[in-house]
């Protein structure tokens, strides 16, 4: 009995229609990245586990997909090691893992190639990543990220360009109702200091990062369970209740944080980024929001952090990132500051699909189909096919001599906008019937006119 094939949970197949739409997103993002001076890079799907572990916090480490060593890996382990549990066993049976994100492999690449690259180094990377997360709507175990990072500079111009890139990509994708949330790890650390809980920054970051998922009451319960005093938790209330615009929130924080404190430095960084955005002449700045509760759970962020949400869609964050000052240090290259962010293509696709934002032309891969009536017409069709392709026109011939209805149905189902009919009359006159499948019109034209018509579109 044959076994029915299935897909692993949290993964998906992408058919031609979906791939055409995904490629539209990839191409849009790639073009904007390159416009801002970023260069392409790829790294392996797998990394050594010692590269990946310890970079994403305890919760991130638990979501790493580990790859078992090849061969009889159990022969090199003992019952005693097995009894000690997974932490003891793991290094014995797995030395590699699938990459969790693109930022840590990028930092590893920078360290290994530090003498061959020019700093500041601007790279973009569009590749899949894997996380052993619980699959649900908008959350997958295999998904693509589109990262852009700059390392080798502390200039906040880079942060302002991130905002500009996000705005431009969303404009080109016709996503117009979205919010770019910005915060700063210095502001968060300043809040922890203000409530009298200095030293508990990591617990605060991890808890506050769950606000959208579990709600404020549960966040406060988690903080209480992490030994935050009731007085400290009550002191947080004004930060949750502050609803003014970005300038109002900046003034609110300035009145709270002492000058020269870590919190005050965070506020100054945000002001500098906003000034750079204004100086750049970016017209549409109404998507920016300063959000005190934005934490970004990854442990390597040290400065400004970003997260983007599409407001009229039923999905969470579609983009995020921030400044990291110590990431390459763990690989032996200290004092190299970097900043980067990532577009979540799978979520962007789901948002655009939900809001029906894809252009109709993305559904079409072939511009024109040439019909095939008999051996004679096939011979002429193949010559014309070669001319069309030489002109850069995406074209194909129906491979068999069948009834015209079947060939037109094929073109219709593939969303091919034009069909070229070549019969005995067309061969003799060298005027070929071009049928517009969208409008239902057809006309007889010489080949040169057909080529010019299709290349102008």
Secondary structure, 3 states (H helix, E strand, C coil): CCCCCCCCCCCCCCCHHHHHHHHHHHHHHHHHHHHCCCEECCCCCEEEHHHHCCCCHHHHHHCCCEEECCCCHHHHCCHHHHHCCHHHHHHHHEEEEECCCCHHHHHHHHHHCCCCCCCCEEEEEEEEEECCCCCECCECCEEEEEEEEEECCCCCHHHHHHHHHHHHHHHHCCCCCEEEEEEEHHHHHHHHHHCCCCCCHHHHHHHHCCHHHHHHHHHHHHHHHCCCCHHHHHHCHHHHHCCCCHHHHHHHHHCCCCCCCHHHHHHHHHHHHHHHHHHCCCCCCCCEEECCCCCCCCCCCCCEEEEEEECCCCCCEEEEEEEECCCHHHHCCCCCCEEEEEEEHHHHHHHHHHCCCCCHHHHCCCCEEECCCCHHHHHHHHHHHHHHHHCCCCEEECCCCCCHHHHHHHHHHCCCCEEEECCHHHHHHCCEEEEECCCCCEEEECHHHHHHHHHHC
